[in-house]
């Protein structure tokens, strides 16, 4: 259920920022740090595809608030219930149409979230505040690991990847545009990656990908909002949980219980990583009347749903789940279509919250 954010514009941290991956199968990752390209002369706006940390004027923010208020009348309850009850149908329809042609691999993840490949030495630090990563993650890797883990099987032991020493779960994996870069870049022989999606169509696309390796990865169908459904992983066993543009696809009333359930899967010191839509993002301002389901919660033309967060809202969700803040920042970016001479203001929020170490 990776949100179809590319429909709304360019994905956060995509190749638009000029990122390069010298060899995705190794740790030799070379890319510029986000947040370092600043627009100091407005006349130069079309010199690059994107500008970082763009400050909004008071007038611009007032205009955005007015636009959102104009489209704040929610649809009738029966229509809201219809979209909620048919969510699985809409997501399967989305992936049936787009398959794997829609998304770009998110190689920017290793700059912003070094926890996904902690043994790799990156050229740059991530955003300020991101360096408070989990101490126990490095300690969890046994320096004497050998080839015995290289062929981990999802049928080994009591649960998939039970003999792994470093476990990552991506929730809302879509067609694998986070999972496969992780498997390529993180060459830790003790790594095992779990990935799940609400859409059975998406999961089948992941499994049919030639890069899917059952010895290092386990894909399964799961509804994040169904907190009574079991995960194929025991509580307290995950080092990292990744949510990339997925929490926003849930109804706001279901978010707290979903995050609290995920938090139980983390081991002491384990970290939850999130990147999602921020309030007044271009995608929110583009919605027309008749698409609002609740405050800051909308339905797209294809039936999929999306919420737009504030930092405080996400902080409340994570801390109520008894997680500790490592990072909570707003990424305001000005993206440019130089061909059409258009500017697009994007707002994303990036978070890291961890389970208290023992």
C-alpha positions in Angstrom: 0.0 0.0 0.0 2.8 2.4 -0.8 0.9 5.6 -1.5 0.8 6.6 -5.2 2.5 9.9 -4.4 4.1 10.1 -7.8 0.7 10.9 -9.2 0.8 14.1 -7.1 4.2 15.1 -8.3 7.7 13.9 -7.9 8.5 11.4 -5.1 10.4 12.7 -2.1 14.1 12.3 -2.5 13.9 10.9 -6.0 16.4 11.3 -8.8 15.3 14.9 -9.2 17.9 15.9 -6.7 20.7 14.4 -8.8 21.4 11.4 -6.7 23.7 8.7 -8.1 24.3 5.1 -7.1 27.7 4.0 -8.2 27.0 0.3 -7.5 23.8 -0.7 -5.9 25.1 -4.1 -4.9 27.8 -2.6 -2.6 28.3 -0.1 0.1 30.0 2.4 -2.3 27.1 4.8 -2.2 27.9 8.3 -3.4 25.2 11.0 -3.3 24.8 14.6 -2.1 23.2 15.3 1.2 19.7 16.5 1.1 19.0 20.0 2.4 22.1 21.6 0.9 20.8 23.4 -2.3 19.3 26.7 -1.3 17.6 29.3 -3.5 19.3 32.6 -2.7 18.4 34.4 -5.9 14.8 34.0 -7.1 16.0 34.8 -10.7 17.9 31.5 -10.6 14.9 29.3 -9.8 14.9 27.4 -13.1 18.6 26.6 -12.9 18.0 23.3 -11.0 15.2 20.8 -10.7 14.7 21.3 -6.9 15.6 23.6 -4.1 15.8 22.6 -0.4 14.4 24.1 2.8 12.4 26.7 1.0 10.8 29.2 3.5 7.2 30.0 2.9 6.0 33.6 3.2 3.1 34.5 5.5 1.0 35.3 2.4 1.8 31.9 0.9 0.9 30.0 4.0 -2.4 32.0 4.4 -3.3 31.2 0.8 -2.7 27.5 1.4 -4.8 27.5 4.6 -7.6 29.3 2.7 -7.4 26.7 -0.2 -7.7 23.8 2.3 -10.6 25.5 4.1 -12.5 25.9 0.8 -12.4 22.1 0.4 -13.0 21.0 4.0 -16.7 19.9 3.6 -16.6 16.2 4.1 -18.4 13.7 1.9 -21.6 12.1 3.3 -20.9 9.3 5.8 -22.2 6.6 3.5 -19.6 7.6 0.8 -16.8 7.7 3.4 -17.8 4.2 4.5 -17.8 3.0 0.8 -14.3 4.2 0.2 -13.1 2.6 3.5 -14.8 -0.7 2.9 -13.5 -1.0 -0.7 -10.0 0.2 0.1 -8.5 -3.2 -0.8 -10.3 -3.2 -4.2 -9.0 0.3 -5.0 -5.4 -0.6 -4.1 -5.4 -3.8 -6.1 -6.9 -1.8 -9.0 -4.1 0.7 -8.7 -1.3 -1.9 -8.9 -3.1 -3.9 -11.6 -3.0 -0.8 -13.8 0.5 0.5 -13.0 2.3 -2.7 -12.0 6.0 -1.8 -11.5 6.2 1.0 -14.1 5.1 3.7 -11.8 7.7 4.1 -9.1 11.4 4.9 -8.9 13.8 3.0 -6.7 14.4 5.0 -3.5 18.2 5.0 -3.3 18.0 8.2 -1.3 16.9 6.1 1.6 20.5 5.3 2.6 21.4 8.9 3.0 18.3 9.8 5.1 18.0 6.5 6.9 21.5 4.9 7.3 19.9 2.4 9.7 18.9 0.5 6.6 22.5 -0.4 5.8 24.4 0.4 9.1 27.6 -1.4 8.0 28.0 0.9 5.0 30.1 4.0 5.1 28.2 6.8 3.4 29.8 10.0 2.1 27.5 12.3 4.0 25.5 12.5 7.2 21.7 12.7 6.9 19.6 15.6 8.0 20.7 17.3 11.3 19.4 15.3 14.2 19.4 12.0 12.2 22.7 10.9 13.7 21.1 9.8 16.9 20.6 6.3 15.5 20.2 3.3 17.5 23.4 2.2 19.3 22.3 -1.4 19.7 21.8 -1.8 15.9 25.6 -1.8 15.4 26.1 -4.0 18.4 23.5 -6.5 17.2 25.7 -7.5 14.3 28.1 -10.3 15.1 31.5 -9.5 13.8 32.1 -13.2 13.3 29.2 -13.7 10.9 30.1 -15.9 8.1 28.6 -17.6 5.0 26.4 -19.7 7.2 23.8 -16.9 7.1 24.2 -16.2 3.4 21.4 -18.6 2.5 18.9 -17.9 5.2 15.6 -19.5 4.4 12.2 -18.2 5.3 11.4 -21.7 6.4 14.2 -21.9 8.9 13.4 -22.0 12.6 10.1 -21.0 14.2 9.5 -18.0 11.9 10.8 -16.5 8.7 14.3 -15.3 9.1 14.6 -16.6 12.7 18.3 -17.1 12.4 19.0 -13.6 11.1 20.9 -11.1 13.2 19.5 -7.9 11.7 15.8 -7.7 10.7 14.0 -4.9 8.8 10.3 -4.7 8.1 8.8 -2.4 5.5 5.1 -1.8 5.9 3.3 -0.8 2.7 6.0 -2.1 0.4 4.2 -1.6 -2.9 6.1 -3.2 -5.7 9.4 -3.3 -3.8 11.0 0.1 -4.5 12.4 0.2 -1.0 12.9 -3.5 -0.4 15.1 -4.3 -3.4 17.5 -1.3 -2.9 17.9 -2.5 0.7 18.7 -6.1 -0.4 21.2 -4.8 -3.0 22.9 -2.3 -0.8 23.0 -4.0 2.6 25.3 -6.9 2.1 25.2 -8.0 5.8 25.0 -11.8 5.6 22.8 -11.7 8.7 20.2 -9.4 7.1 16.6 -10.5 6.6 14.0 -8.2 5.2 10.2 -8.5 5.7 7.8 -6.6 3.5 4.0 -6.4 3.5 1.3 -4.6 1.7 -2.5 -4.4 1.9 -2.7 -5.2 -1.8 -2.3 -8.8 -2.7 -1.5 -7.6 -6.3 1.5 -5.6 -5.0 2.8 -8.5 -3.0 2.6 -10.8 -6.0 4.5 -8.2 -8.1 7.3 -8.2 -5.4 7.5 -12.0 -5.4 7.6 -12.2 -9.2 10.5 -9.8 -9.3 13.7 -11.6 -10.4 15.5 -9.9 -7.5 13.2 -11.4 -4.9 15.3 -13.9 -2.8 13.3 -16.0 -0.3 16.5 -16.7 1.5 16.8 -13.0 2.4 13.3 -11.7 2.1 9.7 -12.6 3.0 6.8 -10.8 1.4 3.2 -11.2 2.8 -0.2 -9.6 2.6 -1.1 -7.6 5.7 -3.6 -4.9 6.6 -1.8 -2.4 8.8 -5.0 -1.1 10.3 -6.1 -4.6 11.4 -4.4 -4.6 14.8 -5.8 -8.1 15.7 -4.1 -9.7 12.7 -0.8 -11.5 13.5 2.5 -10.7 11.9 4.8 -13.6 10.9 7.4 -12.1 13.3 7.4 -12.3 17.1 7.2 -9.2 19.2 10.5 -7.6 20.2 12.5 -9.0 17.3 12.8 -6.2 14.7 15.7 -3.8 14.4 14.0 -1.4 11.9 10.5 -0.7 10.7 10.0 1.4 7.6 6.9 3.4 6.7 7.4 5.4 3.4 4.3 7.3 2.3 2.0 4.6 3.8 0.6 5.8 7.2 -1.1 8.6 5.3 -3.2 6.0 3.5 -5.0 5.0 6.7 -8.0 6.6 8.2 -6.8 9.0 10.9 -8.9 7.1 13.5 -6.9 3.9 12.8 -3.4 5.4 13.0 -2.7 5.3 16.7 -3.6 1.7 17.2 -1.6 0.7 14.1 1.6 2.5 15.2 1.2 1.1 18.7 0.9 -2.5 17.3 4.0 -2.0 15.2 6.0 -0.6 18.1 5.6 -4.0 19.9 7.5 -5.7 17.1 10.7 -3.6 17.8 13.4 -5.0 19.9 14.9 -2.7 22.6 16.7 0.1 20.7 14.9 -0.7 17.5 13.9 2.2 15.4 10.8 3.2 13.3 11.5 5.3 10.2 8.8 7.4 8.5 8.6 9.7 5.6 5.1 11.0 4.6 3.1 14.0 3.4 3.1 17.2 5.3 0.3 19.8 5.8 -0.2 22.0 2.8 1.9 19.9 0.4 1.1 20.6 -3.2 -0.9 17.4 -3.5 -3.2 18.6 -0.7 -3.8 22.0 -2.4 -4.6 20.3 -5.7 -7.7 18.5 -4.4 -11.0 19.8 -5.7 -14.2 20.1 -3.8 -16.0 16.8 -3.2 -12.8 14.9 -2.4 -12.6 15.6 1.4 -13.3 12.7 3.7 -12.4 14.4 7.0 -10.1 17.2 8.1 -6.9 17.0 6.0 -8.0 13.6 4.7 -9.0 13.1 1.1 -9.8 10.5 -1.5 -8.1 10.5 -4.9 -9.7 9.9 -8.2 -8.7 6.2 -8.1 -10.4 5.7 -4.7 -7.2 5.6 -2.7 -7.0 7.8 0.4 -4.4 10.2 1.8 -3.8 12.3 4.9 -1.5 15.3 5.4 0.4 15.4 8.7 1.9 18.0 11.0 5.0 17.3 13.1 3.0 17.5 16.3 0.5 14.9 15.1 3.2 12.4 14.3 5.1 13.1 17.5 1.9 12.3 19.4 1.3 9.1 17.5 4.8 7.8 18.2 5.1 8.9 21.8 1.7 7.4 22.7 3.2 4.2 21.4 6.0 4.7 24.0 8.7 5.4 21.4 11.4 8.0 21.9 12.1 10.8 19.5 15.3 10.7 17.5 14.2 12.9 14.6 11.1 14.8 13.5 11.7 17.3 10.7 9.8 19.1 7.9 11.3 18.9 4.4 10.0 21.8 2.4 11.2 21.6 -1.2 10.6 23.7 -4.3 10.5 21.4 -7.3 10.7 22.9 -10.8 9.5 21.9 -14.2 12.1 23.8 -16.3 10.4 22.8 -19.6 7.0 24.2 -18.6 8.5 26.9 -16.3 6.4 25.7 -13.4 7.2 25.7 -9.6 5.8 23.1 -7.2 6.0 23.4 -3.4 6.3 20.0 -1.7 6.1 19.4 2.0 7.2 16.1 3.6 7.8 15.0 7.1 10.6 12.7 8.1 10.7 10.9 11.5 12.8 8.5 13.5 11.5 7.2 16.8 13.0 4.3 18.8 12.1 1.7 21.4 14.0 2.5 24.6 17.2 0.5 24.9 17.6 -1.9 27.8 
